[in-house]
Amino acid sequence: MMQLIPGMGADVMQLLISVGFAFLIGMEIYTKTDEESRQYLFGSERTFAFIALLGFILLRSQNLISHIFTAGFIAITLILLVYYFQKVRTSENRGITIILLALLVYVFPLIIQQFPIWFSLLVITLVMVLVEVKDKVKDFSKKVYTEDYITLAKFVFLSGVILPLVPDKEIITGVPVSPYKLWLAIVVISAISYMSYLLRKYVFPKAGLLLTGILGGLYSSTATTFIIAKKSKEGTDAPSHYAAAILAATSLMFLRVYILVIVFNPALSVHLLPYFLVLIATSAVVTFFIYKQAPAKVETAQDDQPVKHQNPLELRVALIFGILYVVFSLLTKYTMQYYGHSGLNVLSFVVGFTDIDPFLLNMFQGKYDGITVTMICVATLQAIASNNILKMSYALTLGDKAIRKYILIGFSVIIAVNIAVVFFV
């Protein structure tokens, strides 16, 4: 086009994009408006295209008449205000979305001129998507509880306001713990848990057992094991499905831990990658095998009573995490100081019977004298192995008798491979 019309190619492209997409938006609004409400619309499908065309012409005329584009914007705004007050007077509809869209369409040419074409198209596409999903957004907003808005505000405050302000200086001399590292650990753990919480609550509110286990593994594989084991006594699904859901939570736990390694210690993630690939693949295969043990005619029940996860941003949860983080930092330092490598091995195994996240994040972030990359790898894998033993114990003692066989088979394989990997490392 630029070769056919020298010096005018860019202008023609901007004109076509502005007017073309404006016409599509106008057509979308007109077709989605019912017959009764159309009498309150200004213009027709073509109106938005005319507004964009006017904006383009006035923007290109600024060299001749200064501020004519701004004057056009003010004139369009005044016309739309007259339309709005007339609409309010004659109908109960007080929405201003269509007015905002008209003003956005008017500045399309300005956006295309001032920003790269990819960014301009991104803005225009975003406008089109927001127009299209109007009904879906309304339906979704009815499902969102007030406390979830507050939870989102908390997360933004914790990550965007507090985190940049906390100092990155050691709390205790010689112990690699600073307020910044501690708060960053809380924010990252909360982000992963919060994502799982939202998926479980809004995207998959009636997920089957297997999907419940998968999403729960991102949140907390131990808590998910505890809950699903107790639900297995209800017997609404095949026993192997309950066991598979618990094993799926463990599969996602491996992925969750590896994500933490990538975030906090990218260099360590390179060393751990092959081992975690083996563990994730093994647990996934075992989960699939156990799941398929159910009779062919058994239908998977839908979970009409979603698992009630604890709010991942509760102050009490963050406080406990922070205390454990500092405690494990001190334990790691003095264990290495007095007992060396063997002491760290024992500590990592014992920690697995508690909450392993504070210990692992402390290992990933901290830099202790005498601790090598290999020692961190071994400690990480040993903590995970003992934590899997804990989850197996929960499933065996709290679950229905019918799932015990599958739990023993599944966890035995996963733990055996986990221990083999430790010895290999």
VEXZA-343427 format. One record per residue: x, y, z of N, C-alpha, C in turn; residue in three letters. Coordinates in steps of 0.1 Angstrom, whole numbers, padded with zeros to 4 digits, always signed. Atoms other than C-alpha are relative to their C-alpha. Layout:
<nodes>
XYZXYZXYZAla
...
</nodes>
This chain:
<nodes>
+0008-0012+0000+0000+0000+0000+0009+0013+0000Met
-0009-0011-0001+0029+0023+0009+0007+0003-0014Met
-0006-0002+0013+0044+0017-0026-0010+0005-0010Gln
+0010-0004+0009+0011+0023-0044-0003+0015+0003Leu
+0003-0014-0004+0005+0056-0025+0011+0006+0008Ile
-0012-0005-0007+0039+0071-0017-0004+0012+0010Pro
+0002-0011-0010+0038+0092+0015-0014-0001+0007Gly
+0013+0001-0006+0002+0082+0022-0003-0014+0006Met
+0003+0014-0004+0005+0045+0031-0003-0001+0015Gly
+0003+0001-0014+0007+0050+0068-0013+0006+0004Ala
+0013-0006-0003-0022+0074+0068-0012-0009-0004Asp
+0011+0009+0005-0044+0050+0048-0002-0011+0010Val
+0001+0012-0009-0036+0021+0071-0006+0005+0013Met
+0006-0005-0012-0044+0042+0102-0015+0003-0001Gln
+0015-0003+0003-0077+0054+0086-0008-0013+0000Leu
+0007+0013+0001-0087+0018+0078-0002-0007+0013Leu
+0001+0007-0013-0079+0005+0112-0010+0008+0009Ile
+0009-0008-0008-0097+0034+0130-0014-0002-0003Ser
+0014+0000+0004-0128+0034+0110-0006-0014+0000Val
+0005+0014+0001-0130-0004+0104-0003-0006+0014Gly
+0003+0005-0014-0128-0013+0141-0011+0007+0007Phe
+0011-0008-0006-0151+0015+0151-0013-0005-0006Ala
+0012+0005+0006-0177+0002+0126-0004-0014+0007Phe
+0002+0013-0006-0173-0034+0141-0006+0002+0014Leu
+0005-0002-0013-0178-0020+0176-0015+0005+0000Ile
+0014-0005+0001-0209+0000+0166-0010-0011-0004Gly
+0008+0011+0005-0223-0031+0148-0003-0009+0012Met
+0001+0009-0011-0217-0052+0179-0010+0006+0011Glu
+0009-0007-0010-0235-0027+0202-0014-0001-0005Ile
+0014-0001+0005-0265-0023+0179-0006-0014-0001Tyr
+0006+0014+0001-0270-0061+0174-0002-0006+0013Thr
+0002+0006-0014-0267-0069+0211-0010+0008+0008Lys
+0011-0008-0007-0293-0042+0220-0014-0005-0005Thr
+0013+0005+0004-0329-0055+0221-0008+0012-0007Asp
+0008-0009+0008-0356-0038+0199-0005+0012+0008Glu
+0006-0010-0009-0371-0019+0228+0010+0011+0004Glu
-0011-0010-0004-0338-0003+0239+0006+0007-0011Ser
-0006-0006+0011-0327+0006+0204-0004+0015-0002Arg
+0005-0014+0002-0349+0037+0205+0008+0010+0008Gln
-0008-0009-0009-0326+0051+0232+0015+0001-0004Tyr
-0014-0001+0005-0294+0046+0212+0002+0012-0009Leu
-0002-0011+0010-0279+0075+0193+0006-0006-0013Phe
-0005+0004+0013-0274+0068+0156-0003-0015-0002Gly
+0002+0014+0004-0270+0033+0141+0014-0007+0000Ser
-0013+0007+0000-0242+0008+0134+0011+0009-0006Glu
-0010-0008+0007-0224+0034+0112+0005+0012+0009Arg
-0003-0013-0008-0223+0062+0139+0014-0001+0005Thr
-0013+0001-0006-0192+0049+0156+0011+0002-0011Phe
-0010-0001+0011-0174+0047+0122+0001+0015-0004Ala
+0000-0015+0003-0184+0084+0115+0008+0007+0010Phe
-0008-0007-0011-0170+0094+0149+0015-0002-0002Ile
-0014+0003+0002-0137+0077+0142+0005+0007-0012Ala
-0004-0007+0012-0136+0092+0107+0002+0015+0003Leu
-0001-0014-0004-0142+0127+0122+0013+0002+0008Leu
-0012-0001-0008-0114+0121+0148+0012+0000-0009Gly
-0012+0001+0009-0090+0111+0120+0002+0013-0008Phe
-0001-0012+0008-0098+0141+0099+0005+0012+0008Ile
-0004-0011-0008-0095+0166+0127+0015-0002+0005Leu
-0014+0002-0005-0062+0150+0140+0009+0003-0011Leu
-0009-0003+0011-0047+0153+0105-0001+0015-0003Arg
+0001-0015+0003-0059+0190+0104+0006+0009+0010Ser
-0006-0008-0011-0040+0201+0135+0011+0009-0005Gln
-0010-0009+0006-0012+0215+0113-0006+0013-0005Asn
+0007-0012+0006-0037+0239+0097-0007+0008+0011Leu
+0007-0007-0011-0058+0247+0128+0004-0006+0013Ile
-0005+0005-0012-0042+0243+0162-0012-0004+0010Ser
+0009+0005-0011-0061+0223+0189-0014-0004-0006His
+0013+0003+0006-0089+0214+0164-0005-0014+0004Ile
+0004+0014-0005-0088+0177+0175-0006+0001+0014Phe
+0005-0002-0013-0093+0188+0211-0014+0007+0000Thr
+0013-0007+0001-0121+0211+0201-0011-0010-0005Ala
+0010+0010+0004-0138+0182+0183-0003-0010+0011Gly
+0003+0009-0012-0135+0160+0214-0010+0007+0009Phe
+0009-0007-0009-0152+0187+0235-0014+0001-0007Ile
+0013-0001+0007-0179+0191+0208-0008-0014+0001Ala
+0006+0013-0001-0185+0153+0207-0005-0003+0014Ile
+0004+0002-0014-0186+0152+0245-0013+0008+0003Thr
+0012-0008-0003-0212+0180+0247-0013-0006-0007Leu
+0011+0006+0007-0234+0163+0221-0005-0013+0007Ile
+0003+0012-0007-0232+0130+0240-0006+0003+0014Leu
+0006-0004-0013-0241+0148+0273-0015+0004-0003Leu
+0014-0003+0004-0272+0162+0256-0008-0013-0002Val
+0007+0013+0002-0281+0127+0245-0002-0007+0013Tyr
+0001+0007-0013-0274+0113+0280-0012+0006+0008Tyr
+0011-0006-0008-0297+0138+0298-0014-0003-0006Phe
+0013+0003+0007-0324+0132+0272-0004-0014+0003Gln
+0003+0014-0002-0321+0094+0277-0005-0002+0014Lys
+0004+0002-0014-0323+0097+0315-0014+0006+0002Val
+0014-0006-0002-0354+0119+0312-0011-0009-0006Arg
+0010+0008+0007-0372+0095+0289+0000-0015+0004Thr
-0001+0014-0004-0360+0061+0303+0006-0001+0013Ser
-0006+0003-0012-0348+0044+0334+0015-0004-0001Glu
-0014+0004+0003-0314+0035+0318+0009+0012+0002Asn
-0010-0010-0003-0286+0056+0333+0014-0004-0003Arg
-0013+0004+0003-0257+0037+0319+0008+0009-0009Gly
-0008-0009+0008-0228+0057+0304+0010-0008-0009Ile
-0009+0008+0007-0210+0028+0287+0001+0004-0015Thr
+0000-0003+0014-0220+0037+0252+0006+0014-0003Ile
-0006-0013+0002-0209+0073+0257+0015-0001+0001Ile
-0015+0002-0001-0174+0062+0269+0005-0007-0012Leu
-0004+0007+0012-0172+0039+0239+0001+0010-0011Leu
+0000-0010+0010-0180+0068+0216+0013+0009+0001Ala
-0012-0008-0002-0152+0089+0231+0012-0008-0003Leu
-0011+0008+0003-0128+0060+0229+0002-0001-0015Leu
-0001+0001+0015-0136+0055+0192+0005+0013-0006Val
-0005-0013+0006-0130+0092+0186+0015+0001+0001Tyr
-0015-0001-0002-0094+0089+0200+0008-0012-0006Val
-0007+0011+0006-0086+0057+0181+0011+0005-0010Phe
-0011-0005+0009-0067+0077+0154+0012+0005+0008Pro
-0011-0005-0008-0047+0094+0181+0008-0011+0006Leu
-0007+0012-0006-0038+0061+0198+0009-0006-0011Ile
-0008+0007+0011-0027+0046+0164+0012+0009-0004Ile
-0011-0009+0004-0006+0077+0157+0011+0000+0010Gln
-0009-0002-0011+0011+0079+0191+0007-0012+0005Gln
-0006+0012-0005+0018+0043+0199+0003-0010-0011Phe
-0003+0010+0010+0032+0013+0181-0012-0008-0004Pro
+0013+0006+0005+0007-0006+0160-0004-0012+0008Ile
+0004+0012-0008+0008-0037+0182-0007+0005+0012Trp
+0006-0005-0012-0001-0016+0212-0014+0006-0003Phe
+0013-0005+0004-0028+0002+0194-0011-0011-0002Ser
+0009+0011+0003-0044-0030+0182-0004-0007+0013Leu
+0003+0006-0013-0041-0044+0218-0011+0008+0007Leu
+0010-0008-0006-0061-0014+0231-0014-0002-0007Val
+0012+0001+0008-0087-0017+0203-0007-0014+0003Ile
+0005+0014-0003-0090-0055+0209-0006-0001+0014Thr
+0005+0000-0014-0095-0049+0246-0013+0006+0001Leu
+0013-0007+0001-0123-0025+0239-0011-0009-0005Val
+0010+0009+0006-0140-0050+0216-0004-0012+0009Met
+0002+0011-0009-0136-0078+0241-0010+0004+0012Val
+0008-0005-0011-0151-0057+0269-0015+0003-0004Leu
+0014-0001+0005-0181-0049+0247-0007-0013-0001Val
+0005+0013+0002-0186-0085+0239-0004-0008+0013Glu
+0002+0008-0012-0184-0099+0274-0009+0007+0011Val
+0009-0007-0010-0209-0075+0290-0009-0009+0008Lys
+0010+0009-0008-0235-0102+0299+0008-0009+0009Asp
-0008+0009-0008-0208-0126+0311+0006+0007+0012Lys
-0005-0008-0011-0193-0099+0333-0011+0002+0011Val
+0011-0002-0009-0227-0092+0348-0003-0013+0008Lys
+0003+0013-0007-0233-0129+0356+0011-0003+0010Asp
-0011+0003-0009-0198-0132+0371+0000+0009+0012Phe
+0000-0010-0012-0202-0101+0393-0010-0004+0010Ser
+0010+0004-0009-0233-0116+0408+0005-0012+0009Lys
-0006+0012-0007-0212-0147+0419+0011+0004+0010Lys
-0011-0004-0008-0184-0127+0435-0005+0005+0014Val
+0004-0004-0014-0187-0123+0473+0008+0012+0004Tyr
-0007-0013-0004-0178-0090+0490+0013-0003+0006Thr
-0013+0003-0006-0150-0107+0510+0011-0003-0010Glu
-0010+0003+0010-0133-0117+0478+0005+0013-0006Asp
-0006-0013+0004-0130-0081+0467+0010+0005+0010Tyr
-0009-0005-0011-0115-0073+0501+0013-0009-0001Ile
-0012+0008+0000-0091-0103+0497+0009+0004-0012Thr
-0008-0005+0011-0080-0090+0463+0007+0013+0004Leu
-0006-0012-0004-0074-0056+0478+0012-0002+0010Ala
-0011+0004-0010-0053-0072+0506+0012-0005-0008Lys
-0011+0006+0008-0032-0091+0480+0008+0012-0007Phe
-0007-0011+0007-0025-0059+0460+0008+0009+0010Val
-0007-0007-0011-0016-0041+0493+0012-0007+0004Phe
-0012+0007-0005+0007-0068+0505+0011-0001-0010Leu
-0010+0001+0010+0025-0072+0472+0005+0013-0007Ser
-0003-0012+0007+0024-0038+0456+0004+0012+0009Gly
-0003-0011-0009+0026-0015+0487+0010-0003+0010Val
-0008+0003-0011+0042-0032+0516+0014-0006-0005Ile
-0013+0007+0004+0068-0054+0498+0011+0009-0005Leu
-0011-0009+0004+0087-0025+0481+0005+0008+0011Pro
-0004-0009-0011+0089-0007+0514+0008-0007+0011Leu
-0007+0007-0011+0103-0034+0537+0015+0000-0003Val
-0015+0000+0002+0141-0033+0542+0005-0014-0003Pro
-0007+0012+0003+0164-0060+0529+0013-0002+0008Asp
-0011+0001-0009+0187-0062+0559-0002-0012+0010Lys
+0001+0011-0009+0194-0092+0581-0006+0004+0013Glu
+0006-0003-0013+0172-0094+0612+0010-0004+0011Ile
-0010+0005-0010+0198-0115+0631+0013-0002-0007Ile
-0013+0001+0006+0235-0113+0623+0004-0014-0003Thr
-0004+0013+0003+0247-0143+0605-0011-0009-0005Gly
+0012+0008+0005+0212-0156+0597-0006+0007-0012Val
+0004-0007+0013+0202-0149+0560-0015+0002+0000Pro
+0015-0003+0000+0167-0136+0569-0001+0015+0001Val
+0002-0014+0000+0156-0101+0561-0016+0002-0001Ser
+0014-0003+0002+0121-0085+0563-0005-0002-0014Pro
+0004+0001+0014+0121-0083+0525-0002-0014-0004Tyr
+0001+0014+0004+0129-0120+0520-0012-0007+0006Lys
+0012+0006-0007+0103-0130+0546-0013+0004-0007Leu
+0013-0005+0006+0076-0108+0531-0002-0005-0015Trp
+0000+0005+0014+0085-0119+0495-0005-0015+0000Leu
+0004+0014-0001+0081-0155+0506-0015-0001+0003Ala
+0014+0000-0003+0047-0148+0521-0008+0004-0012Ile
+0007-0005+0012+0036-0129+0489-0001-0011-0011Val
-0001+0010+0011+0047-0157+0465-0009-0012+0004Val
+0008+0011-0005+0031-0185+0486-0015+0004-0001Ile
+0014-0004+0000-0001-0165+0489-0005+0002-0014Ser
+0004-0001+0014-0001-0158+0452-0004-0013-0006Ala
+0003+0014+0005+0000-0195+0443-0013-0005+0006Ile
+0012+0005-0007-0026-0204+0469-0012+0008-0004Ser
+0011-0009+0004-0048-0174+0459-0005-0004-0014Tyr
+0004+0004+0014-0048-0185+0422-0008-0013+0001Met
+0007+0012-0001-0058-0220+0432-0014+0002+0007Ser
+0012-0003-0007-0085-0206+0455-0010+0006-0010Tyr
+0009-0006+0010-0100-0185+0427-0005-0010-0010Leu
+0004+0010+0010-0099-0213+0402-0010-0010+0005Leu
+0009+0010-0006-0116-0237+0426-0014+0006+0003Arg
+0013-0007-0004-0143-0211+0436-0008+0005-0011Lys
+0008-0007+0010-0152-0194+0404+0001-0007-0014Tyr
-0001+0007+0013-0139-0214+0374-0005-0014+0000Val
+0005+0014-0001-0145-0249+0386-0007-0003+0013Phe
+0008+0001-0013-0171-0246+0414-0005-0014+0003Pro
+0005+0013-0002-0184-0281+0408+0009-0010-0007Lys
-0010+0009+0006-0152-0299+0398-0001-0014+0006Ala
+0000+0013-0005-0150-0336+0400+0012-0002+0010Gly
-0010+0003-0010-0127-0353+0425+0014+0002-0005Leu
-0014-0001+0005-0096-0355+0403+0004+0015-0002Leu
-0003-0014+0002-0098-0318+0394+0001+0007+0014Leu
-0001-0005-0014-0104-0310+0431+0014-0003+0006Thr
-0014+0003-0005-0071-0328+0439+0010+0008-0007Gly
-0010-0008+0007-0052-0310+0412+0000+0014+0005Ile
+0000-0013-0005-0063-0276+0423+0004+0001+0014Leu
-0004+0000-0014-0059-0285+0459+0015-0001+0002Gly
-0015+0002+0000-0023-0295+0452+0007+0013-0001Gly
-0006-0013+0001-0015-0260+0442-0002+0008+0013Leu
+0003-0007-0012-0031-0247+0474+0008-0006+0012Tyr
-0007+0008-0010-0019-0273+0499-0004-0014-0001Ser
+0002+0015+0003-0015-0310+0491-0003-0007+0014Ser
+0003+0007-0013-0016-0319+0529-0014+0003+0004Thr
+0014-0003-0003-0049-0300+0535-0009-0007-0009Ala
+0009+0007+0010-0064-0315+0503+0000-0015+0003Thr
+0000+0014-0003-0053-0350+0513-0009-0002+0012Thr
+0008+0001-0012-0069-0345+0547-0015+0001-0003Phe
+0014-0002+0004-0102-0333+0532-0006-0011-0008Ile
+0005+0010+0009-0106-0358+0504+0000-0014+0007Ile
+0000+0013-0007-0096-0387+0527-0013-0001+0009Ala
+0012+0000-0009-0125-0377+0551-0012-0001-0009Lys
+0012+0001+0009-0149-0373+0521-0002-0014-0006Lys
+0001+0013+0006-0141-0408+0509-0009-0009+0008Ser
+0009+0008-0008-0162-0422+0537-0015+0002-0004Lys
+0014-0002+0005-0193-0407+0520-0003-0010-0011Glu
+0001+0010+0010-0187-0432+0492-0009+0004-0012Gly
+0008-0004+0011-0203-0411+0464+0008-0002-0013Thr
-0008+0003+0012-0175-0421+0439+0007-0013+0003Asp
-0008+0012-0001-0153-0451+0432+0012+0002+0010Ala
-0011-0002-0009-0126-0457+0459+0013+0004-0007Pro
-0013-0003+0007-0098-0455+0433+0000+0015-0004Ser
+0001-0014+0004-0111-0420+0423+0004+0009+0012His
-0005-0008-0012-0106-0407+0459+0015-0001+0001Tyr
-0015+0002-0001-0071-0422+0460+0007+0008-0011Ala
-0006-0008+0011-0063-0407+0426+0000+0015+0002Ala
+0001-0014-0003-0075-0373+0437+0011+0004+0010Ala
-0011-0002-0010-0051-0375+0467+0013+0000-0007Ile
-0013+0001+0007-0022-0386+0445+0002+0012-0010Leu
-0001-0012+0009-0030-0358+0420+0004+0012+0008Ala
-0005-0011-0008-0026-0333+0448+0015+0000+0003Ala
-0014+0002-0002+0008-0347+0455+0008+0003-0013Thr
-0007-0003+0013+0017-0345+0417+0001+0015-0001Ser
+0000-0014+0001+0008-0308+0418+0009+0007+0010Leu
-0009-0005-0010+0028-0303+0450+0014+0000-0005Met
-0013+0000+0006+0059-0313+0431+0002+0012-0009Phe
+0000-0011+0010+0051-0287+0404+0000+0013+0008Leu
+0000-0012-0008+0043-0261+0431+0014+0003+0006Arg
-0013-0002-0006+0076-0266+0449+0010+0005-0011Val
-0009-0003+0010+0095-0264+0416-0002+0015-0005Tyr
+0003-0014+0003+0078-0231+0408+0007+0009+0010Ile
-0007-0007-0010+0091-0218+0441+0015+0001-0002Leu
-0014+0000+0003+0126-0229+0432+0003+0010-0011Val
-0003-0009+0011+0124-0210+0399-0001+0014+0004Ile
+0002-0013-0005+0112-0179+0416+0011+0005+0009Val
-0009-0004-0010+0136-0178+0444+0015-0004-0002Phe
-0014+0004+0003+0167-0196+0431+0001-0006-0014Asn
-0001+0005+0014+0169-0199+0393+0011-0010-0002Pro
-0012+0008+0003+0204-0214+0394-0003-0014+0006Ala
+0003+0013-0006+0192-0242+0418-0010-0008-0009Leu
+0010+0007+0008+0162-0249+0395+0006-0008-0012Ser
-0006+0007+0010+0186-0260+0368+0005-0014+0005Val
-0005+0013-0006+0201-0287+0391-0012-0009+0003His
+0011+0008-0004+0167-0298+0403-0009-0004-0011Leu
+0010+0003+0011+0149-0299+0369-0001-0015-0003Leu
+0002+0014+0004+0157-0335+0359-0006-0009+0011Pro
+0006+0008-0011+0148-0349+0394-0015+0003+0001Tyr
+0014-0003-0001+0115-0330+0395-0008-0005-0012Phe
+0006+0006+0012+0107-0341+0360-0004-0015+0002Leu
+0002+0014-0004+0111-0377+0372-0011-0002+0010Val
+0010+0001-0011+0090-0371+0403-0014+0004-0005Leu
+0013-0005+0006+0062-0352+0384-0005-0011-0009Ile
+0004+0011+0009+0061-0379+0357-0005-0012+0007Ala
+0004+0012-0008+0060-0407+0382-0013+0001+0007Thr
+0012-0002-0007+0033-0393+0403-0012+0002-0010Ser
+0011-0001+0010+0012-0384+0372-0004-0013-0006Ala
+0003+0013+0005+0015-0419+0358-0007-0009+0010Val
+0007+0008-0011+0006-0435+0392-0014+0005+0002Val
+0014-0006-0002-0024-0411+0395-0009-0006-0011Thr
+0008+0005+0012-0036-0421+0360-0003-0015+0002Phe
+0002+0014-0001-0031-0458+0367-0011-0003+0011Phe
+0009+0003-0011-0050-0457+0401-0014+0005-0005Ile
+0013-0005+0005-0078-0436+0385-0007-0010-0009Tyr
+0005+0010+0010-0083-0462+0358-0004-0013+0006Lys
+0003+0013-0007-0088-0490+0384-0015-0001+0003Gln
+0015+0000-0002-0125-0480+0388-0007-0008-0011Ala
+0008+0007+0010-0151-0502+0370-0004+0010-0011Pro
+0003-0008+0012-0159-0489+0335-0013+0008+0001Ala
+0013-0005-0001-0195-0482+0344-0002+0011+0011Lys
+0001-0010-0011-0188-0460+0374+0001+0014-0005Val
+0000-0014+0004-0196-0424+0368+0007+0009+0010Glu
-0007-0009-0009-0175-0396+0383-0010+0010+0005Thr
+0010-0009-0006-0196-0376+0407+0005+0014+0000Ala
-0004-0014-0001-0196-0338+0406-0001+0004+0015Gln
-0001-0004-0014-0186-0321+0438-0010+0012+0002Asp
+0010-0011-0002-0218-0301+0447+0003+0008+0012Asp
-0004-0008-0011-0202-0290+0479+0015+0002+0000Gln
-0014-0002+0003-0169-0275+0470+0008+0000+0013Pro
-0009+0000-0011-0139-0279+0493+0002+0014+0005Val
-0001-0013-0006-0138-0250+0517+0014+0003+0004Lys
-0014-0003-0003-0103-0237+0515+0001+0012+0009His
-0002-0011-0008-0090-0213+0541+0005+0012-0008Gln
-0005-0012+0007-0085-0177+0529+0015+0000+0000Asn
-0015+0000+0000-0049-0177+0517+0007+0013+0005Pro
-0006-0013-0004-0044-0141+0528-0004+0004+0014Leu
+0003-0003-0014-0055-0144+0564+0013+0004+0008Glu
-0012-0005-0008-0032-0125+0588+0005-0011+0009Leu
-0005+0011-0008-0030-0155+0611+0009-0010-0007Arg
-0008+0009+0008-0018-0177+0583+0014+0006-0003Val
-0013-0007+0003+0009-0151+0573+0009+0001+0012Ala
-0007-0001-0013+0019-0147+0610+0007-0014+0003Leu
-0006+0014-0002+0024-0185+0614+0011-0003-0009Ile
-0010+0002+0010+0043-0187+0582+0013+0008+0003Phe
-0012-0008-0003+0066-0159+0592+0008-0005+0012Gly
-0006+0006-0012+0073-0174+0626+0008-0013-0004Ile
-0007+0012+0004+0081-0208+0611+0012+0003-0009Leu
-0011-0004+0008+0103-0191+0585+0012+0003+0008Tyr
-0012-0004-0008+0125-0175+0611+0005-0011+0009Val
-0004+0011-0008+0125-0206+0633+0008-0010-0008Val
-0008+0009+0009+0137-0228+0604+0013+0006-0004Phe
-0013-0007+0004+0163-0202+0595+0010-0002+0012Ser
-0008+0002-0012+0177-0204+0631+0005-0015+0001Leu
-0003+0014-0001+0175-0242+0631+0010-0004-0010Leu
-0010+0004+0011+0193-0245+0598+0014+0005+0003Thr
-0013-0006-0003+0221-0221+0609+0007-0008+0011Lys
-0007+0006-0011+0228-0238+0642+0002-0015-0002Tyr
-0002+0014+0004+0223-0273+0628+0013-0002-0008Thr
-0013+0001+0008+0250-0267+0602+0012+0004+0009Met
-0012-0004-0008+0272-0250+0628+0005-0011+0009Gln
-0004+0010-0010+0271-0279+0653+0000-0014-0005Tyr
+0002+0014+0005+0261-0310+0633+0004-0002-0014Tyr
-0005+0002+0014+0271-0303+0597-0011-0006-0009Gly
+0009+0006+0011+0257-0322+0567-0010-0010+0006His
+0009+0010-0005+0243-0351+0587-0012+0006+0008Ser
+0010-0007-0008+0224-0327+0610-0011+0006-0009Gly
+0010-0005+0009+0208-0310+0580-0009-0011-0006Leu
+0008+0011+0005+0197-0343+0566-0011-0004+0009Asn
+0010+0004-0011+0180-0352+0599-0011+0011+0000Val
+0009-0011-0001+0164-0317+0601-0010+0000-0012Leu
+0008-0001+0012+0151-0318+0565-0011-0011+0000Ser
+0009+0011-0001+0135-0352+0571-0011+0002+0011Phe
+0010-0003-0011+0118-0341+0604-0009+0011-0004Val
+0008-0011+0005+0106-0309+0588-0012-0004-0009Val
+0010+0005+0009+0086-0329+0563-0013-0004+0007Gly
+0012+0003-0008+0062-0338+0591-0007+0012+0005Phe
+0007-0012-0003+0053-0302+0595-0003+0008-0013Thr
+0003-0008+0012+0047-0273+0570+0014+0002-0007Asp
-0013+0000+0006+0076-0277+0545+0003+0013-0007Ile
-0003-0013+0008+0071-0243+0527+0009+0009+0006Asp
-0009-0009-0006+0088-0221+0552+0015-0005+0000Pro
-0013+0006+0000+0118-0245+0554+0006+0000-0014Phe
-0005+0001+0014+0121-0249+0516+0003+0014-0005Leu
-0002-0013+0005+0118-0212+0509+0013+0006+0007Leu
-0012-0004-0007+0144-0205+0536+0013-0006-0007Asn
-0012+0006+0006+0168-0230+0519+0002+0006-0014Met
-0002-0005+0014+0161-0215+0484+0005+0014+0001Phe
-0004-0014-0001+0166-0179+0496+0013+0002+0007Gln
-0012-0003-0009+0193-0182+0523+0013-0005-0006Gly
-0014+0004+0004+0230-0185+0518+0008-0003+0013Lys
-0007+0004-0012+0245-0205+0547+0014-0005-0003Tyr
-0013+0005+0002+0281-0212+0552+0001-0015+0001Asp
-0002+0015+0000+0290-0248+0543-0011-0008-0007Gly
+0010+0007+0007+0258-0256+0525+0002+0002-0015Ile
-0002+0000+0014+0264-0266+0489-0014-0002-0008Thr
+0012+0002+0008+0239-0268+0460-0005-0015+0002Val
+0004+0014-0001+0239-0306+0463-0007-0003+0013Thr
+0007+0002-0013+0230-0304+0500-0014+0006+0001Met
+0014-0006+0001+0201-0281+0493-0009-0009-0008Ile
+0008+0009+0008+0189-0305+0466-0005-0012+0009Cys
+0003+0011-0008+0191-0334+0490-0010+0003+0011Val
+0009-0004-0010+0174-0315+0518-0014+0003-0005Ala
+0013-0003+0006+0146-0304+0495-0008-0013-0003Thr
+0006+0013+0004+0139-0339+0482-0003-0009+0013Leu
+0003+0007-0012+0141-0354+0517-0012+0005+0008Gln
+0012-0006-0006+0116-0329+0531-0013-0004-0007Ala
+0012+0004+0008+0092-0337+0503-0003-0015+0002Ile
+0003+0014-0003+0096-0375+0509-0007-0002+0013Ala
+0006+0002-0013+0088-0373+0546-0014+0006+0000Ser
+0013-0006+0001+0059-0350+0538-0010-0009-0007Asn
+0009+0010+0007+0045-0376+0514-0003-0012+0009Asn
+0003+0010-0010+0048-0402+0542-0011+0005+0010Ile
+0010-0006-0008+0028-0378+0564-0014-0001-0007Leu
+0013+0000+0007+0001-0375+0537-0005-0014-0002Lys
+0004+0014+0001+0000-0413+0532-0006-0004+0013Met
+0006+0004-0013-0006-0417+0569-0014+0006+0002Ser
+0013-0007-0001-0034-0391+0569-0011-0008-0009Tyr
+0010+0007+0009-0051-0409+0539-0004-0014+0005Ala
+0003+0014-0005-0048-0444+0555-0008+0001+0013Leu
+0007-0001-0013-0061-0433+0589-0014+0007-0001Thr
+0012-0008+0001-0088-0408+0579-0009-0005-0011Leu
+0008+0004+0012-0100-0424+0546-0007-0013+0002Gly
+0008+0013-0001-0124-0452+0540+0009-0012-0003Asp
-0009+0012+0002-0110-0487+0541+0002-0004-0015Lys
+0000+0004+0014-0118-0492+0504+0011+0007-0008Ala
-0010-0007+0007-0092-0466+0494+0014-0004+0004Ile
-0013+0002-0006-0063-0479+0515+0009-0008-0009Arg
-0008+0007+0010-0051-0504+0489+0006+0009-0010Lys
-0005-0009+0010-0048-0478+0463+0010+0011+0005Tyr
-0009-0009-0007-0032-0453+0487+0013-0006+0002Ile
-0012+0007-0003-0006-0478+0497+0008-0002-0013Leu
-0007+0002+0013+0003-0487+0461+0005+0013-0006Ile
-0004-0013+0007+0003-0451+0448+0012+0007+0008Gly
-0010-0007-0008+0023-0435+0477+0013-0008+0001Phe
-0012+0009-0002+0047-0465+0480+0009+0002-0013Ser
-0007-0002+0013+0057-0460+0443+0007+0014+0000Val
-0005-0014+0001+0061-0422+0446+0011+0002+0010Ile
-0010-0001-0010+0080-0424+0479+0013-0008-0003Ile
-0012+0009+0004+0103-0452+0466+0008+0008-0010Ala
-0007-0008+0011+0111-0431+0435+0007+0012+0006Val
-0005-0012-0007+0116-0400+0457+0013-0003+0008Asn
-0012+0004-0008+0141-0418+0480+0011-0004-0009Ile
-0010+0004+0010+0159-0433+0450+0007+0012-0006Ala
-0005-0013+0005+0163-0398+0436+0010+0006+0010Val
-0008-0006-0011+0177-0386+0470+0014-0007+0000Val
-0012+0007+0000+0203-0414+0469+0009+0003-0012Phe
-0007-0003+0012+0212-0406+0433+0007+0013+0001Phe
-0005-0013-0001+0217-0370+0441+0012+0000+0010Val
</nodes>
